[in-house]
Amino acid sequence: MSDWMFSRNGQATIIFDNDCFRNNRGQVMAWINGENVYSLRGQHIGWFEGGVLYDNRNQALGFLRNSTGYLPSRPGIGGTPGTPGFAGRPGRPGLAGVPGKPGRGGWSQQELATYFSA
């Protein structure tokens, strides 16, 4: 089951699709393995807990509508666009080790829309 993730401004931005995140065109941008998030190259880039996506500094990037994870504040959320057709999945790479997790912070200085392309 897929669902839109919302940015710190409450905008539907990317799509959570069970074991990956997709952009608004349906292309896979990152992999999820347990609570860990990996780039398409297999590098650890964040965490996904309780429906909240955290960056590599453990600061909130975005959240699902029904999230239960820690958010520094919960913005009002806007409507959601139609779900695009999904592109095929690329091969899943070998995944790097998991770094130590820093303490929680506020909202990330990174933007949810561009985090995976950085």
Secondary structure, DSSP 8 states (H G I E B T S, - for coil): -EEEEE-TTS-EEEEEESSEEE-TTS-EEEEEETTEEEETTS-EEEEEETTEEE-TTS-EEEEETT--S--S---------------------------------SB-SS-TTTGGG-
